[in-house]
Amino acid sequence: DVNVLLLVMSSILFRSGNAHFRLKHFETACRDYSSAQSYQSIRTKALSNHGINESLVIEDAKLNGRVRNNMASALSKRQLYEEARAEYTKALQIKQSTLEALHKTTRQKGDSVKDMDDKNLVSDIASTFHNIGLLRLNCDEAAKAEKAFKQSLSLRVKKFGLDDLRVSSTLNALGGLYYKTKRYDDAFRSYKESLRIWKLNGSKSDLQTAEHYYNIALVFYAKGPYSKARVSVAECAKIRRQLCGNVSLPVAEVLHLFGKISLSSGNFEDACDKLQEALAIRQKLLGKNHLLVANVHLLMGKAHLEMEEYDKAMSSLSVALAIRAERLGKNHVSVAEVLHAIGSAYIEVEEYPKALETLQEALRLQRQFLGPSLEIAETLNTMSLVFFKSGDTEKAIELGEESLVMLKSSAGFDHILVAHVLKHNGDYYQDIEAYNDAMEAYGESLRIMAAWLGREHVLLSKTLSEVGVVRFKTGEYTIAKQSFTEALRIMRLPDNGNDSSSIYPTLSHLGHALYKNKELKLASESYLESFNIQASIVIGEENRDLEGFSKKMRSIEDEILSLDQSGEDTSEFSSALGGI
């Protein structure tokens, strides 16, 4: 009777611990598991001393193994990793010895092990290996984590087959490990196979499915191409909206990632739309001073900066800086990320001393907390641009090359940021007439951009235009013409916005190349088209010819003159002409 009571108490405490674990009351869960272990220990000794049936001893060992496994999980959640490691080791030893005892007992009786008993024990052992993998991952022991996950995966595949949900769970964990260690191809394969199994066994539109799509989007955001990241994040957003409602933190999270992807791929208006919605949700549910709100403000500042909305950019970045400085401290590495963005804003408005001062502070914080990293490389690249625009090309080249070396060691040769750094370096080499070095940099930049963004992204047109300029300077006018023509074709694609401010300089360059090639009629057409675009910008309406432009300008001059004579303020009217 006492032994039965001990078993009942142990089982109840085990289930109570599980309930507290699910409620995230991890300290209380640990107390329950510890009490369950105490009752179980007393019962085990009693069973052993009184020669009780071995099958009962095996059942008690199974329970003991599960208690220790769950105790270790709770300790891990409390970040008591050494204690968790010890408990997992004991749990694994108990489970493995229990499996051996089960096989030994059945052999002695001349029986065979019941398939269900065997599967349950193997499943328990595989779960412990899986949990050990998670623990190792939390302790930044990637190699040991991978080994534990693969031991779990091997047991699960052998015992339950390739399409079992437990196999999906371990593959998903392996995907997280590979993503964290920047093995993005392995991460994608693991996530993809995990998703296949999950869909095969359950709903195609549940939150776990959405989580898979989110993880796959993260992988493609990190490795490219961005088009695949967009497909996955859109699928995640659709499912989360259906299941969580539009105003929910899971929806805000996926909108934030959507905004990052759109920003990186040059879809700035779409980025602003997604981020604005994410901001509204997070402010409503978390308050205006939450760190997750600051994260959205930072991205919105970057998007406004790309759209040349400098006041809005600085407003968003100032809020992000204030929240991070208040919540994390002024010397936190996360503050450096905002300072970098503010430095970039100062470059755009040509305040180079302020830009340099801000970027140097960002670099100081980054070097204090980070080793060689993508973040430091990006700051060095931006600083190189400050020196270039300030007329110090030699210093720009020095920083650009330092950025490139760090990028290739920390992010790999084919990261999208490598393409941006190479584009800048090509500009610097072109400025000092090192044309071969410039062409090498531009060529490699185009290769990487095409892989990440697609061959018809507008960013490629800017590099192609610079390739044309270099070819023109070296007297290769036919190749220059081809580069300018391809750049214009990409610029004019419907999805690329048909940006007049980028098109008219390239038309002028094309006119120069055609003129040098003695294709005078085509050169005249390019020059005239370029002129008409510039004239349209000045007069605020479409311009078709020189005569029409002259009439419009005379009309504007007469209007300004009459306003001057009447004493009215003409500054606002004059600024509307674009300062030309």
N, C-alpha and C positions, 0 to 999 in steps of 0.2 A: 504493500500500500504506500509506504514511504517512497519507494523508487518510482512508482507511478506518479505520485505527487511532485517529485523532483522533475520528472519529465514534463509534466504539465506546466510547471512554473517556468522551466527553461524555454519551452515552446512559446508560452505567452510573452515572455520578455523578449524573445527573438522577434516575434511579430510586432511587439510594441516598438522595438528599435527600428524595424523597417518602416513603420508608420512615421516615426519622428524623422527618419532619414528623408522620406519623401516630402515632409513638411519643411525640410532644411534646418531642422533643430539638431544639428550634428553632435553637439555636446551631450544632449539628453540621450540621443541614440547610442552614443558610446557608453553611457552609464547603463543603459538597458542591456546592451550586448555583454558588458562586463559582468553584470549580475547573471545573465543567462549562462555565461561561461562558468561562473562559480557553482551554480546548481548542477550544471552538466558535469563538472569535474567530480563533485560528490557522488553523483549517480554512477559515473563511469567506474569509480573505485569500488562502489558497492557491488556493481554487476560483476566486476572482475573477481572480487573476494568470494562471492557466493557461487561462482561457476555458472552463471546465467548463460542461457543459449547464445551462441556466438552471433547468430543473426541479429539479436537485439543489440549486441555490442557494435556490430557494423552499422546499424541504423543510428545508434547514438553518435558514432564517429562521423557519419554523414552530416548530422545536425551540427556537430561541433565544428566541422570544416566550414560549413556555411556561416555560422556565427562569426568565426574568425575572419572569413573573407569580408563580410559586411562591416565588421568592426574596423578592418583595415581601410575600407572605402570611406567610412565616416572620419577616421583619423586623417586620411588624405584630404578630405574636404576642409578639415581644420588646419591644413598645411603642416601637420605633424608628420612629415614624410619619413623620418627614421623609424618612428613607432609603427607607421603604416607598413613600411618595408618588412619589419620583423613579423607583423601579424600575417602579411601575405605569405611569407616564407613558411610559417607554421601551418597556415591553411593549406598550402600546396602539399606539404609533407603529409598532413593528415589525410587529404583526399587521395593522394597517390597510394599511401599504405592501405587505405580502406579499399581501393580498387584491387590491390594485390591480395588482400585478405579475402575479399569476395570471391575472386577466382580460385584461391587456394581451398577455401571451404567447400565450394561446389565441386572441385575436382576430387576431394577426399570423400565426398558423398556419392561420387559417380554421376553427379548431375551436370547440366550445362548452365552457364550463367544466363539468367533471364535477360533478354535483349533490352527490356526497358530499364532494368537495374543498371546494366552496363552503360547504356546511353546516358542515363541521368548522372552517373559518376563522371563519365568522360566530359559531359557538358559542364559539370561543376569545375573540373580541372581546367578546361578551356577558358571558362569565365575568369578564373583566377589569373591565368596567364594574360588574358586580355586586360584585367585591372592592373596587373603589374606593369604592363606596357604603358597604360595611362599615367601611372605613378612615375615611371622612368621619364616619360615625356615632360611631366611637370617639373622634374628635377633637371631638365636639360641634358638627359643622358640618352641622346637620340639613337645611338647604335644598340644599346641595351633594350630600349623601348621597341625598336624594330624587331629584334630577336624574339622578345616576348610576344609581340603581336603575331609574328609568323608561326610561333609554336602553337598559339591559340588557333590560328587559321588552319594549320595542318591538321590538328585534332578535329576541328569542326567539319572540314571538307571530307576527311576520311570516314567519319562516323555518320554525318548527316547529308553529305552530297553538296554539289556546287551551288544549288539553288535555295539553300536554307537561310532563313532570316538571320541566324546567328553568324553566318558567313558574311552577310551584308554588313552587320554591325562592325565586325573586325576590319573589313575592307574600308569602311568609312573612317575608322580610327587610323588605319594606315595612311589613308589619303590626307588626314590632318597632319600626321607626322611628316609626310613627304612635302606638304605645302610649307610647313614651318621650316623645314631644312632646304627649301628652294629647289626641290627635285620635282619640278612642276609637271613634267611628262608622266612620271610615276604617280603623282597625285591625281592627275586627270584620269588615268587608267583605273586607279582604285575607286575613285568616286563614281565613275561611269559604270563599272561592274556592280558596285554596291547599289546604285540606283536601279539597274536592270533587275537585280534580285528582289529589291524592295517592291518594285512595280508588279513583278510576277506574283508576289505573295499577298499583296494588299491593294489598297486604293492608289489610284494614279494622281489623286488630288488631295492628299493630306499634308499636314505640316512637316512630316519627315521628308516627303517628296520635295516640298518647297525648300527644305534645308539642304538637300542634295543639290538642287539647282543653284542655290546661293553659293555653296562651296565651289561648284564648277565655275560660276561667274568669277569668284575670287581668283581661281587659277588662271583663267584667261585674261583677267585684268592684270595679273602679274607677268604673264608670259606672252600675251597676244595670241591671236588677233582680237582687237576690241569688238569686232562684229560678233564673234562667238560669245564674248562676255555679255553683250547686249541681249542676245537671244535667251541665254540662261537666266539673267537677272529679270527679264520681262516675264518669263514663266513663273519664277518665284513670286514676283509681285502680284501676278494674277491670282495665284492660289492663296496667298496670304490675305489679299483683299476679300476673297470669298469667305475665308474661314475666320478671320480675325476682325473684319470690319475695317473701313477706311481710316478711322482714327484709332490707331493702335501702335504700340512700339515696334512690333515685328514689321509692320508696313513702313514705319518711319526708317527702320534700319535698312530695308531693301531699297527704299527711295534714296537714301544717302549713298549707297553703293551705286545705284543707277546714275546719280548725279556725278559721282567720281568718274565713272566710265564715259559718260557723255562729255565731261570736261576734258578728259585726256584724249578723246577722239575728235575734239574740235567742234562738238555740237553744243555751243555755249548757251543758246537760248533754251534748249531742252534741259541742259544742266540746271539752269536757273529755275525752270518750272518744277523739276523734281525736287530740288533742294528747298524751294520755297514751301512746298507741301510738307516735306520732312520737318522743316523748321516749325511750322504751325502746329504739327502734331506733338513734337517734343516739348515745345513751350507750354502747350496746354496740359500735357501729362506729367512733365518733369519740372516745370518752372523755367524762368528766363535765364537763370544763372547756372544751369547744369552743364557739366563738361560736354555732354553729348550735343547740347545746343551750341556750345562754342565750336565744336567740330563742323557743324553745318555752316555757321557764320564764316569760318575760314574758307571753306570751299566756295561759298557764294561770293566772297571777296575776290577769289581767284577768277571766278567766272565773269564777274563785272569788269575785272581788269582786262581780260581778254576781249571784252566787248567795248573797251575804251570808255567805260562808265566809271571814271576815276573817283568821283565823289562817293558813289555807292560802294565802290570797292573799299575805299579807306574807311567808310562807316562800318561795313561788315567786319573788316580786319581789326578795327579798333575794339569792337565788342568782343571778338574772339580773344584778343590779347588781354583785355581787362578780366575776362572770366578765367582764363588759364593762369594769369599771374596771381589772381586772388585765391583760386582754389589749389594751385600747385606750387606757388611761389615764383618770384621773378627769375630765379636762376634754374628753373626746371627745363629739361631738354625740349619739352613740348612748346615752351614759349619761343624757342629758336625757330620752330616751323612757321609761326606767325610772323616773326621778325623777318624771315626770309621772304615771305609774301609781301610784306610792307616795303622791303628793300626793292623788290621787283616793281612795285607801284611807283616808287620814287624815280626809277629808271625811265619809266614810261612818260613821266612829266618832266624829264630832263633835270631833275634835282640830284645830280650825281654825288656831291659831297654827302648829302643825307643818305643816299642809297648805300654808299660805301660804309659809312658809319654804322648803319643798321645791319648790314650784311656781316660786318666784322664782329659785331656783338653776337649775331646768330652763330657764326663760325666758332667763336670762343665757347659758347655753351655746348655746341655739338662736340667739339674736341674734348671738352671736359668729361662728357658722359659716354661718348660713342667711340668705337674704334673706326678703322676704315669702313666707310658705309656709303650707301646711295645718297643719304641726306647731306653728308659733308661734300660729296662730289657735286651734288646739285648746287650747293651754295658757292663752291669754287667756280662753277660754270657761270653762275649769275654775276659773281664779282668780276670775272674776266670780261663780261659785257660792259660793266661800268668803266673799266680801264680803256676798253676799245672805243667807247663813245666819248671818253675824255681825251682821246688822242694818244694813249700809251699802248700801242699795238704789241710791243715786245712783252710787256707785263701781261697783257691779255693772253698771248700765246703761252706764256709760262703757266698761268693759272689754268688755261684750257687743257694743256697737256697733263697737268697734275690731276685735274678732274677726270680725265680720260683713263689714266692709269688706275686711279682708285675705283672707278666704275667697273672696269674690266675685272678687277680682282674681287669686288664685292657683289656685283650683279651679273657678271658675264658679258661676253662680247656682243651679244645680240639684244641687249635691253633697249627699250625705246629711248631712254634718256641718253644712251650712247649716240643714237642718231642725232639728237638735238645738239649735243656737245660737238659732234663732228661737223654739223652744219655751221656752228659758230666758228670752230677752228678753221674751216674752209674760208669763211669770210676774212678771218685775220690773216691767213696766208695770202689770200688774194690782195689784201691791202699792202703787203710788203713785196708783192710781185713774185711770190714763191708759188707759181702757177701749178707746177706738178704736184706739190703737197696739197694745194687747194683742191685739185681735181680728185686726188686720192681720197681726201676727206669727204667731199661731196658724193662721190660714187658709193662709198661705204654707207654713208648716211641714207642715201636713196634706197639701198638694198634693205636696210633694217626697217625703214619707214614702210616700204611696200609690204613687208612681212607682217607688220603690226597693224597697219591702217588700211591696207589695200592699195592697189596701183593707181587709183583715181582719187585719192584723198587730196584736198586742197594744199596740205602742207608740202606735198611732193612738188607742187608747181613752183613754190618759192625757191626750193633748191635747184630745180631745173632751170629756172630763170637765171640763177647765179652761175650755173654751169655754162649757160649761153654767154654770159658776160665774160667769163674767163676765156671761152673759145674765141670770142670777138677780140679780146685783148691780145691773144696769141696769133691773130690773123686767120683763124679757121672759120671763115664766115659762113660757109655752108652748114657746118655742124652747129654753129651758133644759131643759125636760122631754124634748124630742126629742133633745138632745145627750146627756143622761145615759142615756136609753134605748138609744141607739146605742152608747154606750161600754160599757154592760153587756152588750149582745148580743155585741160583739166579745170582751170579757173572758171570756165563758162558752163560747166556741167550744172544741171538744175540743183543737185544736192549740195553744191559748193557755194551757193549764195550769190554768184556773179558779182563779186566785190569790185566796184569801179576803181577804188583807190589802189588796188593791186593790178588791175588790168591795164590801165593807161600807161604806167611806166614800162610794162612788158611790151606793149604795142610800139612804144617809142624805140625800145631796144631792137625789136624785130625790124622796124623801119631802117635803123642803122645798118643791120646785117644785110637786108635786101639792097640797100643803096650800095654798100661795098661790093655786093655780088652783081651790081649793075642791073638789078631787077627794079628799074626806076618807077614803073607804073605801080607795082605792088608796094614799093616803099612809100610812094605818095599816098596810097590808100591807107596804109598803116598809120602814117603820121596824121592824116586827117581824122581818122577814127579816134586816135589818141587825143587829138585836140578837141574834138567834139565832146568826148567824155569829160575832159577837164573843164571845158566851157559850161557844160551842163551843171557841173558841181558849183561853179561860180554864180551862174545866173538863176539856179534853182529850178530850171525846167529843161526839157530836152532841146539840145542844139543840133542843127543839121548842117550848117555851113558857116563860112567865115563872115559873109555879109550879114546873116541873121545875128551872129554873135556881136558884130560891131554895132548894129542898130540897138540891140538890147543894152549893151554897155553904155552907149550914148544916153539912152533913156535913164539908166541908173545914175549916171553922172549928173544929168539934169535934175533928177529928183533930189540927190544929195545936195546939189548947189542951192536949190530952192529952200531946202530945210535949213541949210547953213544961214541963208539970208534972213530966214524968219526967226533965227535964234533957237530953233528946236535942237534937242540932243540927238545926234546922229550915230552915237557910238554903238547902240544896239543894232541899228540897221546895217552899219558897216561890218560889224562882226558876223552878220549873217552871210556875208560874201565869202566866208572861209579864210579871210586874211590874205587873199591872193591879190 
